[in-house]
């Protein structure tokens, strides 16, 4: 059973599948967004609940007039992590990031393992 997509203060999070959660994080480029992770989403949705946020300024997320810094993206991933824990309970979760998204995921994981 799929949980519907949701928003967190302007951040859009795509949700697919059912089962244990996994987080997928897209890259940062002119055409970036959760759609970059589609092949992984299609594969994992059969066995997992797949969370794929559009990071701030990308895809269906807000494009606010603010500084798009590593801190902003790291905090966005913290918010998604908290939402995943609220839905699935506490604990470590698998996550995969693409390109520069790896930096933000690594920062978030280092700050809140």
TORPA-4810 file (N, C-alpha, C, O; in nm, 3 decimals):
<nodes>
NODE_1_0.085_-0.119_0.000_0.000_0.000_0.000_0.088_0.124_0.000_0.182_0.134_0.079_X
NODE_2_0.060_0.217_-0.086_0.138_0.338_-0.097_0.080_0.449_-0.011_-0.040_0.474_-0.010_X
NODE_3_0.169_0.515_0.060_0.132_0.634_0.136_0.134_0.751_0.038_0.223_0.756_-0.047_X
NODE_4_0.040_0.844_0.047_0.041_0.955_-0.048_0.162_1.047_-0.030_0.220_1.056_0.078_X
NODE_5_0.197_1.114_-0.140_0.300_1.216_-0.134_0.260_1.319_-0.028_0.142_1.331_0.005_X
NODE_6_0.359_1.391_0.023_0.329_1.493_0.123_0.424_1.610_0.111_0.524_1.604_0.040_X
NODE_7_0.390_1.718_0.182_0.472_1.839_0.185_0.518_1.865_0.327_0.447_1.839_0.424_X
NODE_8_0.639_1.918_0.336_0.697_1.964_0.464_0.745_2.106_0.442_0.854_2.126_0.390_X
NODE_9_0.667_2.204_0.481_0.706_2.344_0.469_0.766_2.376_0.332_0.878_2.427_0.323_X
NODE_10_0.694_2.345_0.228_0.738_2.376_0.093_0.820_2.267_0.026_0.846_2.275_-0.094_X
NODE_11_0.859_2.166_0.101_0.936_2.054_0.048_0.837_1.945_0.004_0.756_1.901_0.085_X
NODE_12_0.844_1.903_-0.120_0.755_1.798_-0.169_0.827_1.664_-0.160_0.942_1.651_-0.204_X
NODE_13_0.760_1.565_-0.103_0.818_1.431_-0.088_0.730_1.331_-0.162_0.612_1.315_-0.129_X
NODE_14_0.788_1.265_-0.261_0.719_1.161_-0.336_0.730_1.031_-0.256_0.836_1.001_-0.200_X
NODE_15_0.622_0.954_-0.252_0.620_0.828_-0.177_0.565_0.720_-0.270_0.465_0.740_-0.339_X
NODE_16_0.632_0.604_-0.270_0.587_0.493_-0.353_0.609_0.361_-0.280_0.702_0.349_-0.200_X
NODE_17_0.525_0.264_-0.308_0.544_0.129_-0.256_0.497_0.109_-0.114_0.420_0.188_-0.060_X
NODE_18_0.544_0.001_-0.055_0.510_-0.035_0.081_0.616_-0.127_0.137_0.681_-0.200_0.062_X
NODE_19_0.634_-0.124_0.266_0.736_-0.204_0.332_0.832_-0.114_0.406_0.800_0.002_0.431_X
NODE_20_0.948_-0.166_0.442_1.044_-0.084_0.516_1.085_0.038_0.433_1.095_0.029_0.311_X
NODE_21_1.110_0.150_0.499_1.140_0.272_0.424_1.284_0.277_0.371_1.376_0.219_0.429_X
NODE_22_1.298_0.346_0.259_1.428_0.380_0.203_1.417_0.522_0.148_1.314_0.560_0.092_X
NODE_23_1.523_0.599_0.164_1.529_0.739_0.120_1.619_0.749_-0.002_1.731_0.698_-0.001_X
NODE_24_1.571_0.815_-0.106_1.650_0.840_-0.227_1.662_0.991_-0.245_1.563_1.064_-0.237_X
NODE_25_1.785_1.038_-0.270_1.813_1.182_-0.281_1.873_1.212_-0.419_1.972_1.152_-0.458_X
NODE_26_1.811_1.305_-0.490_1.857_1.339_-0.625_1.981_1.428_-0.622_2.026_1.471_-0.516_X
NODE_27_2.035_1.454_-0.741_2.153_1.539_-0.754_2.113_1.686_-0.759_1.996_1.720_-0.746_X
NODE_28_2.212_1.771_-0.778_2.189_1.915_-0.793_2.240_1.954_-0.931_2.360_1.949_-0.957_X
NODE_29_2.150_1.992_-1.019_2.186_2.042_-1.152_2.066_2.116_-1.209_1.962_2.124_-1.144_X
NODE_30_2.078_2.170_-1.327_1.973_2.254_-1.384_1.840_2.182_-1.401_1.735_2.246_-1.395_X
NODE_31_1.842_2.052_-1.421_1.718_1.977_-1.443_1.695_1.871_-1.336_1.627_1.772_-1.362_X
NODE_32_1.749_1.890_-1.219_1.742_1.790_-1.113_1.603_1.781_-1.052_1.521_1.873_-1.063_X
NODE_33_1.578_1.668_-0.989_1.453_1.645_-0.916_1.441_1.498_-0.885_1.523_1.417_-0.926_X
NODE_34_1.337_1.465_-0.813_1.315_1.327_-0.772_1.304_1.233_-0.892_1.332_1.114_-0.880_X
NODE_35_1.265_1.286_-1.008_1.252_1.203_-1.128_1.383_1.133_-1.165_1.380_1.029_-1.231_X
NODE_36_1.497_1.188_-1.123_1.626_1.125_-1.153_1.639_0.987_-1.088_1.715_0.902_-1.135_X
NODE_37_1.566_0.966_-0.983_1.575_0.841_-0.909_1.471_0.738_-0.954_1.457_0.633_-0.893_X
NODE_38_1.398_0.768_-1.059_1.287_0.683_-1.104_1.325_0.536_-1.123_1.250_0.449_-1.078_X
NODE_39_1.439_0.503_-1.188_1.470_0.360_-1.203_1.483_0.288_-1.069_1.439_0.174_-1.055_X
NODE_40_1.542_0.354_-0.970_1.552_0.293_-0.837_1.416_0.284_-0.769_1.384_0.184_-0.705_X
NODE_41_1.336_0.389_-0.784_1.201_0.387_-0.727_1.122_0.271_-0.784_1.059_0.196_-0.709_X
NODE_42_1.125_0.255_-0.914_1.049_0.148_-0.978_1.093_0.010_-0.929_1.011_-0.080_-0.912_X
NODE_43_1.220_-0.007_-0.906_1.271_-0.135_-0.857_1.237_-0.157_-0.709_1.192_-0.265_-0.672_X
NODE_44_1.258_-0.055_-0.626_1.244_-0.071_-0.481_1.099_-0.068_-0.432_1.069_-0.121_-0.325_X
NODE_45_1.010_-0.007_-0.508_0.872_0.008_-0.459_0.801_-0.125_-0.437_0.701_-0.130_-0.365_X
NODE_46_0.850_-0.232_-0.496_0.788_-0.363_-0.477_0.812_-0.418_-0.337_0.734_-0.500_-0.289_X
NODE_47_0.918_-0.372_-0.271_0.953_-0.427_-0.140_0.971_-0.322_-0.030_0.985_-0.356_0.087_X
NODE_48_0.970_-0.194_-0.067_0.997_-0.086_0.028_0.899_0.030_0.009_0.837_0.044_-0.097_X
NODE_49_0.887_0.111_0.113_0.824_0.241_0.098_0.937_0.336_0.061_1.029_0.358_0.140_X
NODE_50_0.931_0.391_-0.058_1.039_0.473_-0.112_1.003_0.620_-0.097_0.901_0.666_-0.148_X
NODE_51_1.088_0.694_-0.028_1.071_0.838_-0.008_1.173_0.909_-0.095_1.294_0.889_-0.082_X
NODE_52_1.123_0.995_-0.185_1.210_1.068_-0.276_1.171_1.215_-0.272_1.078_1.255_-0.342_X
NODE_53_1.240_1.296_-0.192_1.205_1.438_-0.186_1.257_1.514_-0.307_1.362_1.481_-0.362_X
NODE_54_1.183_1.616_-0.348_1.236_1.718_-0.436_1.302_1.818_-0.342_1.232_1.885_-0.265_X
NODE_55_1.433_1.829_-0.347_1.502_1.922_-0.259_1.455_2.065_-0.285_1.402_2.093_-0.393_X
NODE_56_1.474_2.156_-0.190_1.429_2.295_-0.208_1.480_2.353_-0.341_1.598_2.344_-0.374_X
NODE_57_1.386_2.414_-0.414_1.421_2.476_-0.541_1.411_2.383_-0.661_1.437_2.426_-0.773_X
NODE_58_1.375_2.257_-0.640_1.369_2.159_-0.747_1.232_2.092_-0.754_1.159_2.087_-0.655_X
NODE_59_1.198_2.041_-0.872_1.076_1.964_-0.890_0.953_2.036_-0.838_0.930_2.152_-0.871_X
NODE_60_0.874_1.967_-0.757_0.749_2.021_-0.703_0.768_2.097_-0.572_0.670_2.142_-0.512_X
NODE_61_0.893_2.111_-0.526_0.918_2.186_-0.403_0.920_2.336_-0.432_0.935_2.380_-0.546_X
NODE_62_0.905_2.413_-0.326_0.901_2.559_-0.337_1.034_2.613_-0.391_1.141_2.556_-0.370_X
NODE_63_1.023_2.725_-0.460_1.140_2.796_-0.510_1.142_2.934_-0.445_1.119_3.036_-0.509_X
NODE_64_1.171_2.935_-0.317_1.169_3.059_-0.239_1.292_3.144_-0.268_1.394_3.094_-0.317_X
NODE_65_1.281_3.272_-0.238_1.393_3.365_-0.254_1.479_3.359_-0.128_1.461_3.437_-0.035_X
NODE_66_1.572_3.264_-0.127_1.660_3.247_-0.012_1.793_3.189_-0.058_1.808_3.154_-0.176_X
NODE_67_1.888_3.178_0.031_2.019_3.123_-0.002_2.010_2.971_-0.007_1.974_2.907_0.092_X
NODE_68_2.044_2.913_-0.120_2.043_2.768_-0.136_2.181_2.716_-0.100_2.271_2.711_-0.184_X
NODE_69_2.196_2.679_0.025_2.325_2.641_0.081_2.323_2.493_0.121_2.217_2.432_0.129_X
NODE_70_2.442_2.436_0.145_2.445_2.299_0.198_2.361_2.284_0.325_2.299_2.179_0.347_X
NODE_71_2.359_2.387_0.410_2.280_2.381_0.534_2.132_2.365_0.501_2.064_2.286_0.566_X
NODE_72_2.081_2.438_0.403_1.940_2.430_0.364_1.906_2.288_0.320_1.805_2.232_0.363_X
NODE_73_1.990_2.230_0.235_1.962_2.095_0.185_1.977_1.990_0.295_1.899_1.895_0.300_X
NODE_74_2.075_2.006_0.381_2.093_1.914_0.493_1.973_1.920_0.586_1.922_1.816_0.629_X
NODE_75_1.928_2.040_0.617_1.810_2.055_0.704_1.686_1.996_0.639_1.601_1.939_0.708_X
NODE_76_1.674_2.007_0.507_1.560_1.947_0.438_1.562_1.795_0.456_1.457_1.734_0.478_X
NODE_77_1.680_1.735_0.447_1.690_1.590_0.466_1.663_1.551_0.611_1.608_1.444_0.637_X
NODE_78_1.701_1.636_0.706_1.665_1.610_0.846_1.512_1.608_0.861_1.458_1.521_0.929_X
NODE_79_1.444_1.702_0.797_1.298_1.707_0.806_1.235_1.582_0.745_1.141_1.526_0.801_X
NODE_80_1.287_1.537_0.633_1.235_1.415_0.571_1.262_1.295_0.662_1.175_1.209_0.678_X
NODE_81_1.381_1.289_0.721_1.414_1.181_0.813_1.319_1.176_0.932_1.278_1.068_0.975_X
NODE_82_1.286_1.292_0.986_1.192_1.298_1.098_1.054_1.249_1.055_0.986_1.178_1.130_X
NODE_83_1.012_1.286_0.935_0.882_1.241_0.885_0.881_1.089_0.866_0.782_1.023_0.897_X
NODE_84_0.991_1.034_0.817_1.001_0.889_0.799_0.994_0.820_0.935_0.926_0.719_0.951_X
NODE_85_1.065_0.875_1.034_1.060_0.816_1.169_0.921_0.826_1.228_0.877_0.733_1.297_X
NODE_86_0.850_0.935_1.204_0.714_0.949_1.256_0.622_0.843_1.195_0.527_0.798_1.261_X
NODE_87_0.648_0.803_1.072_0.563_0.705_1.004_0.605_0.561_1.030_0.520_0.471_1.033_X
NODE_88_0.736_0.538_1.050_0.786_0.400_1.058_0.855_0.367_1.191_0.900_0.254_1.210_X
NODE_89_0.864_0.464_1.281_0.931_0.441_1.408_1.080_0.474_1.398_1.135_0.493_1.290_X
NODE_90_1.144_0.481_1.515_1.285_0.518_1.518_1.374_0.408_1.460_1.334_0.292_1.450_X
NODE_91_1.495_0.447_1.423_1.592_0.351_1.374_1.665_0.401_1.251_1.622_0.496_1.186_X
NODE_92_1.775_0.336_1.221_1.852_0.370_1.103_1.776_0.326_0.978_1.704_0.226_0.981_X
NODE_93_1.792_0.399_0.871_1.723_0.370_0.745_1.823_0.369_0.631_1.917_0.450_0.631_X
NODE_94_1.805_0.280_0.534_1.892_0.286_0.416_1.859_0.410_0.334_1.745_0.455_0.328_X
NODE_95_1.962_0.464_0.271_1.946_0.581_0.187_2.047_0.576_0.074_2.158_0.525_0.090_X
NODE_96_2.008_0.630_-0.040_2.094_0.637_-0.158_2.085_0.779_-0.211_1.976_0.836_-0.220_X
NODE_97_2.200_0.836_-0.248_2.201_0.970_-0.305_2.280_0.968_-0.435_2.363_0.880_-0.458_X
NODE_98_2.252_1.065_-0.518_2.315_1.077_-0.649_2.398_1.204_-0.652_2.350_1.312_-0.616_X
NODE_99_2.522_1.194_-0.696_2.610_1.307_-0.721_2.619_1.399_-0.598_2.648_1.352_-0.488_X
NODE_100_2.595_1.529_-0.617_2.609_1.624_-0.507_2.509_1.599_-0.394_2.531_1.642_-0.281_X
NODE_101_2.400_1.529_-0.423_2.307_1.491_-0.317_2.376_1.408_-0.210_2.333_1.406_-0.095_X
NODE_102_2.485_1.338_-0.249_2.562_1.257_-0.152_2.618_1.344_-0.040_2.621_1.302_0.075_X
NODE_103_2.664_1.464_-0.075_2.719_1.552_0.027_2.614_1.585_0.133_2.642_1.580_0.253_X
NODE_104_2.496_1.619_0.089_2.391_1.658_0.183_2.344_1.540_0.267_2.317_1.554_0.386_X
NODE_105_2.334_1.424_0.205_2.296_1.304_0.279_2.405_1.267_0.380_2.374_1.230_0.494_X
NODE_106_2.530_1.277_0.341_2.641_1.246_0.434_2.642_1.343_0.551_2.662_1.302_0.665_X
NODE_107_2.620_1.471_0.523_2.614_1.570_0.632_2.500_1.538_0.729_2.518_1.541_0.850_X
NODE_108_2.382_1.508_0.674_2.267_1.477_0.758_2.294_1.353_0.843_2.264_1.350_0.963_X
NODE_109_2.352_1.251_0.781_2.381_1.127_0.855_2.486_1.149_0.962_2.477_1.090_1.070_X
NODE_110_2.586_1.232_0.935_2.690_1.260_1.034_2.633_1.340_1.152_2.673_1.319_1.266_X
NODE_111_2.541_1.430_1.123_2.482_1.513_1.229_2.381_1.436_1.315_2.372_1.458_1.436_X
NODE_112_2.307_1.348_1.252_2.204_1.271_1.323_2.206_1.126_1.274_2.122_1.085_1.194_X
NODE_113_2.302_1.048_1.325_2.315_0.910_1.277_2.194_0.833_1.304_2.187_0.715_1.270_X
</nodes>
